[in-house]
Amino acid sequence: ECRSKHDTPSLFPHSRGILTALKDQGIQTAIASKSPTPHIATTFLDKLNITSMFAAKVC
């Protein structure tokens, strides 16, 4: 559980490869978070450099 923008997020193994493969095949994906601190969720997506992989984002 991450509580601060200063925490270091990580992805599960192979997640980046799966997201990249889906995007390369034209399959649109979306991401949602039930976080009470959406600014932290958005910061983590940016830190992971995966924001552009999603057609829609709801945080």
Secondary structure as a PSIPRED ss2 file (coil, helix, strand):
# PSIPRED VFORMAT (PSIPRED V4.0)

   1 E C   1.000  0.000  0.000
   2 C C   1.000  0.000  0.000
   3 R C   1.000  0.000  0.000
   4 S C   1.000  0.000  0.000
   5 K C   1.000  0.000  0.000
   6 H C   1.000  0.000  0.000
   7 D C   1.000  0.000  0.000
   8 T C   1.000  0.000  0.000
   9 P C   1.000  0.000  0.000
  10 S C   1.000  0.000  0.000
  11 L C   1.000  0.000  0.000
  12 F C   1.000  0.000  0.000
  13 P C   1.000  0.000  0.000
  14 H C   1.000  0.000  0.000
  15 S H   0.000  1.000  0.000
  16 R H   0.000  1.000  0.000
  17 G H   0.000  1.000  0.000
  18 I H   0.000  1.000  0.000
  19 L H   0.000  1.000  0.000
  20 T H   0.000  1.000  0.000
  21 A H   0.000  1.000  0.000
  22 L H   0.000  1.000  0.000
  23 K H   0.000  1.000  0.000
  24 D H   0.000  1.000  0.000
  25 Q C   1.000  0.000  0.000
  26 G C   1.000  0.000  0.000
  27 I C   1.000  0.000  0.000
  28 Q C   1.000  0.000  0.000
  29 T C   1.000  0.000  0.000
  30 A E   0.000  0.000  1.000
  31 I E   0.000  0.000  1.000
  32 A E   0.000  0.000  1.000
  33 S C   1.000  0.000  0.000
  34 K C   1.000  0.000  0.000
  35 S C   1.000  0.000  0.000
  36 P C   1.000  0.000  0.000
  37 T C   1.000  0.000  0.000
  38 P H   0.000  1.000  0.000
  39 H H   0.000  1.000  0.000
  40 I H   0.000  1.000  0.000
  41 A H   0.000  1.000  0.000
  42 T H   0.000  1.000  0.000
  43 T H   0.000  1.000  0.000
  44 F H   0.000  1.000  0.000
  45 L H   0.000  1.000  0.000
  46 D H   0.000  1.000  0.000
  47 K H   0.000  1.000  0.000
  48 L H   0.000  1.000  0.000
  49 N C   1.000  0.000  0.000
  50 I C   1.000  0.000  0.000
  51 T H   0.000  1.000  0.000
  52 S H   0.000  1.000  0.000
  53 M H   0.000  1.000  0.000
  54 F C   1.000  0.000  0.000
  55 A C   1.000  0.000  0.000
  56 A E   0.000  0.000  1.000
  57 K E   0.000  0.000  1.000
  58 V E   0.000  0.000  1.000
  59 C C   1.000  0.000  0.000
